[in-house]
């Protein structure tokens, strides 16, 4: 996929951010669509179906957390990468973002060149996800359809955000194997993008809520494993 075919939706209520970030991404050759609040962002996401969405958290009409939650409910946007770009760096804000289904969290201020590098890394995830093998893997009571990005457990379909799906797919690929935190970050998030230390923990907690606590075991000081 060429850069000119890639759509990036930038949602922020600060005109300067829309102008500066939009300019730098457009200058890289990407199609940039902008929205000035969460409600407009959700509407344009539905219409444009972008490959990457960059969301501010604090916005009028609808904040970024709620916008992300609504976007993640859209079947056509399950593979879209969503990241927050915000000045809020508090842990609770990051946790709320990941809970809403975000793939990453970038804090302001950030130099344009660094932002462009992060965007390239995020889009690399999209391409890798799109090229994933069309395999259906059955592990215990769980069926993982990597081609359609869906989970079936005991006959019921479970829709997971992209990163939760990839984390489950990784852990379930080798039941009983302890995956170190560094390996999980590298294979699920990519070592080009720096994510918070609590990222894995938040996603494991969400998987426990949706799939079942018994399937995920913490190996203190090492990482996590999937058990049958």
C-alpha positions as a printed NumPy array, in Angstrom:
array([[  0.   ,   0.   ,   0.   ],
       [  1.407,   3.377,  -1.036],
       [  1.442,   6.37 ,   1.285],
       [ -1.018,   8.298,  -0.847],
       [ -3.555,   5.488,  -0.311],
       [ -3.269,   5.622,   3.486],
       [ -5.873,   7.666,   5.355],
       [ -5.11 ,   9.224,   8.728],
       [ -7.885,  10.833,  10.768],
       [ -6.623,  13.529,  13.152],
       [ -9.103,  14.57 ,  15.847],
       [ -8.223,  17.525,  18.098],
       [ -9.946,  20.703,  19.263],
       [ -6.743,  22.749,  19.002],
       [ -6.458,  24.414,  15.56 ],
       [ -2.66 ,  24.639,  15.909],
       [ -2.38 ,  20.878,  16.408],
       [ -4.609,  20.149,  13.42 ],
       [ -2.538,  22.511,  11.295],
       [  0.965,  21.504,  12.405],
       [  0.455,  17.748,  12.724],
       [ -1.763,  17.666,   9.65 ],
       [  0.853,  19.525,   7.622],
       [  3.676,  17.19 ,   8.625],
       [  1.659,  14.054,   7.869],
       [  0.422,  15.458,   4.553],
       [  3.99 ,  16.386,   3.717],
       [  4.893,  12.705,   4.166],
       [  2.354,  11.831,   1.503],
       [ -0.533,  10.573,   3.65 ],
       [ -4.182,  11.516,   3.165],
       [ -5.079,  13.526,   6.27 ],
       [ -8.669,  14.062,   7.4  ],
       [ -9.318,  16.343,  10.379],
       [-12.09 ,  16.711,  12.942],
       [-12.37 ,  19.278,  15.734],
       [-14.205,  17.182,  18.34 ],
       [-15.034,  13.594,  19.241],
       [-18.518,  13.572,  17.713],
       [-17.207,  14.829,  14.385],
       [-14.342,  12.354,  14.635],
       [-16.717,   9.401,  15.039],
       [-18.785,  10.588,  12.064],
       [-15.747,  10.977,   9.821],
       [-14.282,   7.657,  10.978],
       [-17.508,   5.92 ,   9.926],
       [-17.522,   7.684,   6.549],
       [-13.814,   7.639,   5.643],
       [-12.718,   4.334,   7.271],
       [ -9.149,   5.528,   7.959],
       [ -6.185,   3.248,   8.53 ],
       [ -5.007,   5.259,  11.559],
       [ -6.887,   7.548,  13.95 ],
       [ -5.054,  10.025,  16.186],
       [ -7.329,  11.23 ,  19.002],
       [ -7.023,  13.958,  21.6  ],
       [ -8.531,  13.048,  24.998],
       [-10.045,  16.311,  26.237],
       [-12.427,  17.657,  23.579],
       [-15.844,  19.358,  23.511],
       [-19.111,  17.565,  22.647],
       [-17.506,  14.133,  23.021],
       [-14.121,  13.344,  24.554],
       [-11.564,  11.031,  22.986],
       [-12.289,   8.124,  25.329],
       [-15.962,   7.974,  24.362],
       [-15.107,   8.521,  20.701],
       [-12.667,   5.601,  20.796],
       [-15.273,   3.37 ,  22.426],
       [-17.776,   4.185,  19.686],
       [-15.219,   3.65 ,  16.932],
       [-14.279,   0.247,  18.348],
       [-17.917,  -0.849,  18.039],
       [-17.841,  -0.334,  14.27 ],
       [-17.213,  -3.685,  12.489],
       [-15.525,  -1.998,   9.517],
       [-12.95 ,  -0.33 ,  11.781],
       [-11.781,  -3.351,  13.789],
       [ -8.36 ,  -3.274,  12.107],
       [ -7.967,   0.504,  12.28 ],
       [ -5.117,   1.563,  14.557],
       [ -6.12 ,   4.116,  17.191],
       [ -3.674,   6.178,  19.232],
       [ -4.17 ,   9.055,  21.645],
       [ -2.141,  12.246,  21.237],
       [ -2.599,  14.342,  24.341],
       [ -0.866,  16.445,  26.948],
       [ -2.378,  14.283,  29.692],
       [  0.258,  11.792,  30.802],
       [ -1.356,  10.549,  34.011],
       [ -1.605,   6.808,  34.506],
       [ -5.383,   6.874,  34.906],
       [ -5.77 ,   8.613,  31.554],
       [ -3.585,   6.028,  29.829],
       [ -5.491,   3.167,  31.441],
       [ -8.8  ,   4.715,  30.36 ],
       [ -7.464,   5.002,  26.817],
       [ -6.404,   1.37 ,  26.623],
       [ -9.666,   0.262,  28.221],
       [-11.503,   2.099,  25.445],
       [ -9.604,   0.061,  22.85 ],
       [ -6.675,   2.304,  21.917],
       [ -3.521,   0.742,  20.517],
       [ -1.08 ,   3.36 ,  21.758],
       [ -0.676,   6.598,  23.667],
       [  1.509,   9.508,  22.579],
       [  1.995,  12.512,  24.861],
       [  2.43 ,  16.141,  23.824],
       [  4.631,  17.976,  23.19 ],
       [  6.28 ,  15.877,  20.507],
       [  8.623,  16.915,  17.716],
       [  7.085,  16.543,  14.237],
       [  9.813,  14.177,  13.037],
       [  9.348,  11.941,  16.077],
       [  5.589,  11.923,  15.557],
       [  6.019,  10.949,  11.905],
       [  8.305,   8.079,  12.969],
       [  5.711,   6.855,  15.458],
       [  2.981,   7.095,  12.832],
       [  5.079,   4.968,  10.457],
       [  5.514,   2.358,  13.188],
       [  1.786,   2.367,  13.972],
       [  0.92 ,   1.941,  10.304],
       [  3.386,  -0.933,  10.11 ],
       [  1.184,  -2.706,  12.632],
       [ -1.814,  -2.165,  10.373],
       [  0.008,  -3.723,   7.421],
       [  1.245,  -6.65 ,   9.49 ],
       [ -2.264,  -7.237,  10.769],
       [ -3.645,  -7.146,   7.244],
       [ -1.085,  -9.709,   6.119],
       [ -1.712, -12.125,   8.979],
       [ -2.28 , -15.739,   8.059],
       [ -5.872, -16.775,   7.463],
       [ -5.735, -19.493,  10.077],
       [ -8.402, -20.726,  12.421],
       [ -6.824, -21.92 ,  15.657],
       [ -8.725, -23.903,  18.283],
       [ -7.401, -23.828,  21.839],
       [ -9.591, -25.506,  24.423],
       [-13.011, -23.827,  24.349],
       [-11.709, -20.921,  22.276],
       [-11.544, -20.589,  18.489],
       [ -9.311, -17.817,  17.14 ],
       [-10.02 , -16.75 ,  13.574],
       [ -6.978, -14.719,  12.569],
       [ -8.371, -13.983,   9.127],
       [-11.629, -12.416,  10.359],
       [-10.205, -11.087,  13.648],
       [-12.828, -12.751,  15.793],
       [-13.009, -15.041,  18.804],
       [-15.61 , -17.746,  19.418],
       [-15.923, -19.205,  22.909],
       [-18.507, -21.868,  23.692],
       [-20.415, -20.96 ,  20.531],
       [-20.531, -17.225,  21.298],
       [-18.657, -14.654,  19.234],
       [-16.52 , -12.197,  21.186],
       [-15.316,  -8.992,  19.546],
       [-11.955,  -7.826,  20.862],
       [-10.059,  -4.599,  20.123],
       [ -7.08 ,  -5.154,  17.855],
       [ -4.365,  -5.288,  20.519],
       [ -6.366,  -7.541,  22.831],
       [ -6.895,  -9.915,  19.907],
       [ -3.203,  -9.938,  19.021],
       [ -2.187, -10.47 ,  22.655],
       [ -4.603, -13.396,  23.032],
       [ -3.475, -14.834,  19.707],
       [  0.162, -14.683,  20.799],
       [ -0.35 , -16.246,  24.231],
       [ -2.714, -18.938,  22.916],
       [ -0.299, -19.867,  20.133],
       [  1.708, -21.833,  22.708],
       [ -0.378, -22.755,  25.763],
       [  1.744, -23.156,  28.874],
       [  4.677, -21.155,  27.515],
       [  5.641, -18.146,  29.607],
       [  5.949, -15.098,  27.36 ],
       [  8.279, -12.51 ,  28.822],
       [  7.019,  -8.953,  28.993],
       [  9.725,  -7.784,  26.581],
       [  8.722, -10.427,  24.038],
       [  5.045,  -9.485,  24.322],
       [  5.793,  -5.796,  23.812],
       [  7.983,  -6.597,  20.812],
       [  5.543,  -8.961,  19.08 ],
       [  2.267,  -7.226,  19.881],
       [  3.222,  -3.553,  20.049],
       [  6.493,  -3.494,  18.143],
       [  9.79 ,  -2.306,  19.515],
       [  9.682,   0.892,  17.454],
       [  6.98 ,   2.416,  19.653],
       [  7.42 ,   3.134,  23.341],
       [  4.351,   2.191,  25.376],
       [  3.72 ,   2.524,  29.084],
       [  4.806,  -0.168,  31.504],
       [  1.204,  -0.895,  32.456],
       [  0.061,  -1.495,  28.883],
       [  0.291,  -5.303,  29.037],
       [ -1.328,  -5.455,  32.48 ],
       [ -4.321,  -3.401,  31.316],
       [ -4.861,  -5.606,  28.257],
       [ -4.514,  -8.824,  30.273],
       [ -7.102,  -7.519,  32.738],
       [ -9.534,  -6.847,  29.902],
       [ -8.948, -10.321,  28.443],
       [ -9.584, -11.904,  31.841],
       [-12.899, -10.071,  32.027],
       [-13.963, -11.198,  28.558],
       [-12.397, -14.651,  28.126],
       [-12.085, -15.865,  31.698],
       [ -9.588, -15.358,  34.484],
       [ -8.527, -19.032,  34.569],
       [ -6.952, -18.857,  31.108],
       [ -4.33 , -16.243,  32.023],
       [ -1.616, -16.755,  34.596],
       [  0.85 , -14.172,  35.813],
       [  4.426, -15.304,  36.325],
       [  5.685, -12.69 ,  38.75 ],
       [  8.635, -10.715,  37.504],
       [  8.64 , -12.538,  34.155],
       [  5.429, -12.284,  32.129],
       [  2.229, -14.153,  31.295],
       [  1.085, -17.513,  29.966],
       [ -2.126, -18.975,  28.558],
       [ -3.426, -22.15 ,  30.214],
       [ -6.178, -24.572,  29.235]])
